[in-house]
Amino acid sequence: MSAGNGRAQLTRQSLPTFAPRTRTGVSQSQSAGSSPAVAQGVDPDGRYGISYRTQSIDGRSVRRPPSHHPAPAAIIVTPHNRMDLSRIRHPVAEDSKAVDALILRRLQSDVALINQIGHYIVNSGGKRLRPLSVLLAARACGYRGDRHIDLAAVVEFIHTATLLHDDVVDASELRRNRETANVVWGNDASVLVGDFLYSRAFEMMVEVGDMRVMDILSHATNRIAEGEVLQLLNTRDPDTDESRYMEVITRKTATLFQAGIRLGAVLAKSPSHVEEAAADYGLSLGIAFQLVDDALDYSLDNAELGKNVGDDLDEGKPTLPVIRAMAVGDPEQRALLRAAVEQGGRERIDVVVEAIASTDAIPYTVNLAQSHAKRAKEVLQVLPASAATESLVELADFAVSRTY
């Protein structure tokens, strides 16, 4: 906690940084083509409590479960301290370029306003983790076709449509360090262009020609809408508890990650246990991502985050940092936070941040995110060792180590 300009600050350094897994006894020097070097390794941080065989394959270190472990595959381990999205994207770099090009093509309309708003939000600097996860999942499951390009674009269109609608519902003014579309063009235009993106996504789904794809994505969009309504019901309700909050983020955020990653396994015609593992990974990844997002909302340094600090509180949304602080804070803190949720606004954001910090609500939130990221990585053990599988592991780490 530091002070600046008369306001208490919760800096990003206050957020726990979770280093990715490294293993002892890993041979980094084994040359490609030589016999595998195998050693016993354990999790140095004790997160998993089990031993792994570490093995060099084509010059890269991988970990395998012990022979008695039911998972038959390996996960590549690359020690690093800071997640690098460009490295995570590397195994699907060409696929990602194809997705970007397809998005631009399919945004086209003979209605000029659709083009303007569509390009404004699509080109606003998002991380595009959802389409990335679709591409990686498909390749990790062994898919060799190109339909994953279409489905990655579909997932991004659905996500973009939800952003346009969310910003109208929430009366948001800033996203990714730019004014929101509703501020620039108004609510009506934003809602209608969001509808266009939804309908374009469904057009593209039909073109894939697979009823299973339609089933997964139509169910997902329905669940997302339910999550939005549940969040609306929780707005300005200080009695919202952790279970209600978790139900909202599971439906509203994690569902699309889950659907997209399941689609990668479906395209590869993976066996049911692999498909379910992929879906479990997506669900856990999405939950972890949203938990960290909600923790970052209470950092007063928003240059990287690209939105106004305390946006959730301003909208009367009780997210987990506030819910946790109300649960464990003293009577004065609980009264302060209840009033802040009921009234909305940022007028007392400094004392709200102080209450959240003093109750360790941020570490609590990030630790819960870490447990979901751990779950996501564990279920990947059913996949064969590959660069795409490694990137899925690193994507889970990125979800909880990011600062934007």
C-alpha positions in Angstrom: 0.0 0.0 0.0 1.4 3.4 -1.0 0.2 6.9 -1.0 0.2 9.3 -3.9 -1.6 12.5 -4.6 -3.5 12.2 -1.3 -5.0 8.8 -2.3 -4.2 5.4 -1.1 -2.9 3.1 -3.8 -3.0 -0.6 -4.2 -0.2 -1.2 -6.7 0.2 -4.1 -9.0 3.1 -5.2 -6.8 0.4 -5.9 -4.2 -0.8 -8.7 -6.3 0.8 -12.1 -5.7 3.0 -13.2 -8.7 2.9 -16.9 -9.2 5.9 -18.3 -11.0 5.2 -21.1 -13.4 6.2 -24.6 -12.6 9.8 -25.7 -12.9 11.1 -29.2 -12.2 14.3 -30.3 -10.6 16.5 -32.9 -12.4 15.6 -31.7 -15.9 18.1 -32.2 -18.6 18.3 -29.0 -20.7 21.2 -30.1 -22.7 20.0 -33.4 -24.2 20.6 -33.1 -27.9 17.8 -33.9 -30.4 17.9 -37.4 -31.7 19.8 -38.9 -28.8 18.4 -41.2 -26.3 16.0 -39.6 -23.8 17.5 -38.4 -20.5 15.1 -39.3 -17.7 15.3 -38.1 -14.1 13.0 -37.9 -11.2 11.6 -34.4 -10.5 9.1 -33.0 -8.0 7.2 -29.8 -7.8 9.5 -27.5 -5.9 6.5 -25.4 -4.6 4.5 -28.5 -3.5 1.4 -27.6 -5.5 0.8 -31.1 -6.7 2.5 -33.3 -4.2 3.5 -35.9 -6.8 6.7 -36.8 -8.6 7.2 -36.7 -12.3 9.7 -38.2 -14.7 11.4 -35.4 -16.7 12.5 -36.3 -20.1 14.2 -34.5 -23.0 12.4 -34.9 -26.4 13.9 -33.2 -29.4 16.0 -31.0 -27.1 13.0 -29.8 -25.1 12.3 -30.7 -21.5 9.0 -32.5 -20.8 7.4 -34.0 -17.8 5.6 -37.3 -17.6 3.6 -38.7 -14.7 5.0 -41.7 -12.9 4.3 -45.0 -14.6 1.4 -45.7 -12.2 -0.3 -42.4 -13.0 -3.3 -42.9 -15.4 -2.5 -40.0 -17.6 -0.5 -41.4 -20.6 1.0 -38.2 -22.0 3.6 -35.5 -21.3 3.4 -31.8 -20.8 6.4 -29.7 -21.8 7.9 -27.6 -19.1 9.6 -24.3 -19.9 10.9 -22.4 -16.9 10.2 -18.6 -17.1 9.2 -15.8 -14.8 6.9 -13.7 -17.0 4.4 -15.0 -19.4 5.1 -14.0 -23.1 1.9 -14.1 -25.2 4.0 -14.1 -28.4 5.7 -17.3 -27.3 2.4 -18.8 -26.3 1.0 -18.0 -29.8 4.1 -19.3 -31.6 2.8 -22.9 -32.4 -0.2 -21.4 -34.1 1.3 -18.2 -35.4 0.2 -18.7 -39.0 -3.3 -19.9 -37.9 -3.6 -16.7 -35.8 -2.8 -14.5 -38.8 -5.4 -16.4 -40.8 -8.0 -15.8 -38.0 -7.2 -12.1 -38.1 -7.6 -11.9 -41.8 -10.9 -13.8 -41.7 -12.2 -11.6 -39.0 -11.6 -8.5 -41.1 -13.2 -10.1 -44.2 -16.3 -11.2 -42.4 -16.8 -7.9 -40.6 -17.5 -6.4 -44.0 -21.0 -5.0 -44.6 -22.6 -2.6 -47.1 -23.8 -0.7 -44.0 -21.0 1.8 -43.3 -21.8 2.2 -39.6 -21.3 -1.6 -39.0 -17.9 -1.4 -40.6 -16.9 1.6 -38.5 -18.0 0.2 -35.2 -16.9 -3.4 -36.0 -13.4 -2.3 -36.9 -13.2 0.1 -34.0 -13.7 -2.6 -31.4 -12.0 -5.5 -33.1 -8.9 -3.4 -33.7 -8.8 -2.0 -30.2 -5.9 -4.1 -28.9 -7.5 -7.1 -27.2 -5.5 -10.1 -26.3 -7.7 -12.5 -28.3 -7.2 -15.3 -25.8 -10.4 -17.0 -26.8 -9.6 -17.6 -30.5 -6.0 -18.4 -29.4 -7.3 -21.1 -27.1 -9.4 -22.6 -29.9 -6.4 -22.8 -32.2 -4.1 -24.3 -29.6 -6.7 -26.9 -28.5 -7.4 -28.1 -32.0 -3.6 -28.5 -32.7 -3.0 -30.1 -29.3 -5.7 -32.7 -30.0 -4.1 -33.5 -33.4 -6.4 -31.6 -35.8 -4.8 -30.9 -39.2 -7.6 -29.2 -41.1 -8.5 -25.5 -41.3 -12.0 -25.3 -39.8 -10.5 -24.3 -36.5 -9.7 -20.9 -38.2 -13.5 -20.4 -38.8 -14.5 -21.4 -35.3 -11.8 -19.2 -33.7 -13.2 -16.2 -35.6 -16.8 -17.2 -34.6 -15.7 -17.3 -30.9 -14.1 -13.9 -31.2 -17.2 -12.4 -32.9 -19.4 -13.8 -30.1 -17.0 -12.3 -27.5 -16.9 -8.9 -29.3 -20.7 -8.8 -29.4 -20.9 -9.4 -25.6 -18.5 -6.5 -25.1 -20.6 -4.1 -27.1 -23.7 -5.2 -25.2 -21.9 -5.2 -21.8 -20.6 -1.6 -22.2 -24.2 -0.4 -22.9 -25.7 -2.2 -19.9 -22.8 -1.1 -17.7 -22.7 2.5 -19.1 -18.9 1.9 -19.5 -16.8 4.7 -20.9 -13.4 3.2 -21.3 -12.1 -0.2 -22.5 -8.6 -1.0 -23.5 -7.6 2.6 -23.0 -10.1 3.8 -25.6 -13.5 5.3 -25.4 -16.2 2.6 -25.6 -18.3 2.3 -28.8 -21.4 3.4 -26.9 -19.6 6.7 -25.9 -18.5 7.3 -29.5 -21.6 6.2 -31.4 -24.3 5.9 -28.8 -26.1 3.0 -27.2 -28.5 2.2 -30.0 -25.7 1.7 -32.6 -23.6 -0.4 -30.2 -26.4 -2.8 -29.4 -27.4 -3.2 -33.1 -23.8 -3.8 -34.2 -23.5 -6.3 -31.4 -26.5 -8.1 -32.8 -24.9 -8.0 -36.3 -21.8 -9.7 -34.9 -23.9 -12.4 -33.2 -25.8 -13.1 -36.4 -22.6 -13.1 -38.5 -21.1 -15.6 -36.0 -24.1 -17.9 -36.5 -23.8 -17.6 -40.3 -20.2 -18.8 -40.0 -21.3 -21.7 -37.7 -23.7 -22.9 -40.3 -21.0 -22.8 -43.0 -18.9 -25.3 -40.9 -21.7 -27.8 -41.5 -21.5 -29.6 -38.2 -24.6 -29.8 -36.0 -22.4 -30.6 -33.0 -20.7 -27.3 -33.4 -24.0 -25.5 -33.6 -25.2 -27.3 -30.5 -22.1 -26.4 -28.5 -22.1 -22.7 -29.5 -25.8 -22.1 -29.3 -25.9 -23.6 -25.8 -22.9 -21.4 -24.9 -24.4 -18.2 -26.1 -27.6 -19.0 -24.1 -25.5 -19.6 -20.9 -23.7 -16.3 -21.5 -27.0 -14.5 -21.7 -28.1 -16.2 -18.5 -24.9 -15.1 -16.8 -25.6 -11.5 -17.8 -29.1 -11.6 -16.3 -27.8 -13.1 -13.1 -25.2 -10.4 -12.9 -27.9 -7.8 -13.3 -29.8 -9.4 -10.5 -26.8 -9.1 -8.3 -26.2 -5.4 -9.1 -26.3 -3.2 -6.0 -27.1 -6.2 -3.8 -24.5 -6.3 -1.0 -25.9 -9.7 0.1 -24.4 -11.3 -3.0 -22.2 -14.1 -1.7 -19.3 -16.0 -3.2 -21.4 -18.8 -4.6 -23.7 -16.4 -6.5 -20.6 -14.5 -7.8 -19.0 -17.7 -9.0 -22.2 -18.8 -10.8 -22.1 -15.5 -12.7 -18.5 -15.7 -13.9 -18.8 -19.3 -14.7 -21.7 -18.6 -17.1 -20.7 -15.1 -18.3 -17.0 -15.6 -18.9 -15.9 -19.3 -18.5 -18.6 -20.7 -20.7 -17.2 -19.3 -23.9 -13.6 -20.5 -23.1 -15.1 -23.9 -22.4 -17.1 -24.0 -25.6 -14.2 -22.8 -27.8 -11.7 -25.3 -26.4 -14.2 -28.1 -26.6 -14.6 -27.3 -30.2 -10.9 -27.9 -30.8 -11.3 -31.4 -29.5 -14.5 -32.0 -31.5 -12.9 -31.0 -34.8 -10.1 -33.4 -34.0 -12.7 -36.1 -33.4 -11.1 -36.8 -30.0 -12.4 -39.5 -27.8 -14.9 -38.4 -25.2 -12.5 -38.4 -22.3 -10.2 -36.0 -24.2 -13.1 -33.8 -25.2 -14.3 -33.6 -21.6 -10.7 -32.8 -20.4 -10.5 -30.0 -23.0 -13.8 -28.6 -21.8 -12.7 -28.8 -18.2 -9.5 -27.0 -19.1 -11.5 -24.2 -20.7 -13.9 -23.8 -17.8 -11.1 -23.6 -15.3 -9.1 -21.3 -17.5 -12.0 -18.9 -17.9 -12.8 -18.8 -14.2 -9.1 -18.1 -13.4 -9.0 -15.4 -16.0 -12.1 -13.6 -14.6 -11.0 -13.8 -11.0 -7.7 -12.1 -11.9 -9.7 -9.5 -14.0 -11.8 -8.7 -10.9 -8.7 -8.4 -8.7 -7.0 -6.0 -11.2 -10.1 -3.8 -11.1 -9.0 -2.6 -7.7 -5.5 -1.5 -8.8 -5.2 2.2 -9.0 -2.6 2.0 -11.8 -4.8 1.4 -14.8 -2.4 2.2 -17.6 -2.0 -1.5 -18.5 -5.5 -2.6 -17.6 -7.0 -0.1 -20.0 -10.2 0.7 -18.1 -11.3 3.0 -15.2 -10.3 1.8 -11.8 -13.2 0.6 -9.7 -15.5 0.2 -12.8 -17.2 -2.7 -11.1 -17.9 -0.8 -7.9 -19.1 2.2 -9.9 -21.7 -0.1 -11.6 -22.7 -1.6 -8.2 -21.2 -5.0 -9.1 -20.1 -7.0 -6.0 -17.1 -8.9 -7.3 -15.1 -11.3 -5.2 -12.6 -8.8 -3.7 -15.5 -6.8 -2.2 -17.5 -9.9 -1.3 -14.5 -11.3 0.6 -13.7 -8.0 2.3 -17.3 -7.8 3.5 -17.2 -11.4 4.8 -14.0 -11.0 6.9 -13.8 -7.2 7.6 -14.7 -5.5 10.8 -18.1 -3.9 11.2 -17.0 -0.5 10.0 -15.5 -2.0 6.9 -18.6 -4.1 6.2 -20.8 -1.0 6.5 -18.6 1.0 4.2 -18.5 -1.8 1.5 -22.2 -2.5 1.7 -23.0 1.2 1.2 -20.5 1.3 -1.7 -22.2 -1.6 -3.5 -25.7 -0.2 -2.8 -24.9 3.3 -4.0 -22.3 2.6 -6.7 -19.9 5.3 -7.8 -16.2 5.9 -7.2 -16.4 8.7 -4.7 -14.8 6.7 -1.9 -12.7 4.4 -4.0 -9.6 5.1 -1.9 -11.1 3.9 1.4 -12.7 1.0 -0.4 -9.3 -0.1 -1.7 -7.9 0.3 1.8 -10.6 -2.0 3.2 -10.0 -4.6 0.4 -6.2 -4.5 1.0 -6.4 -4.7 4.8 -8.6 -7.8 4.6 -6.3 -9.6 2.1 -9.2 -9.9 -0.3 -6.9 -9.5 -3.3 -4.5 -12.4 -2.4 -7.6 -14.5 -1.6 -9.1 -13.8 -5.0 -5.8 -14.5 -6.9 -5.1 -17.6 -4.8 -8.5 -18.9 -5.9 -7.6 -18.1 -9.5 -4.4 -20.0 -9.1 -6.3 -23.1 -7.9 -8.4 -23.0 -11.0 -5.3 -22.5 -13.2 -3.7 -25.5 -11.5 -6.8 -27.6 -12.3 -6.7 -26.5 -15.9 -3.1 -27.6 -16.2 -3.7 -31.0 -14.5 -6.4 -32.0 -16.9 -4.1 -31.5 -19.9 -2.2 -34.6 -19.0 -4.4 -36.6 -21.3 -2.9 -34.8 -24.3 0.3 -35.8 -26.1 3.4 -33.7 -25.7 3.6 -31.0 -28.3 4.3 -27.3 -28.6 0.6 -26.6 -28.7 0.1 -28.5 -25.4 2.9 -26.6 -23.8 1.3 -23.3 -24.9 -2.0 -24.4 -23.3 -0.1 -24.9 -20.0 1.5 -21.5 -20.3 -1.8 -19.9 -21.2 -3.2 -21.0 -17.9 -0.1 -19.5 -16.2 -0.6 -16.3 -18.1 -4.2 -16.1 -17.0 -3.1 -15.7 -13.4 0.3 -13.8 -13.8 -0.9 -11.1 -16.1 -1.2 -7.4 -15.2 -3.5 -6.4 -18.0 
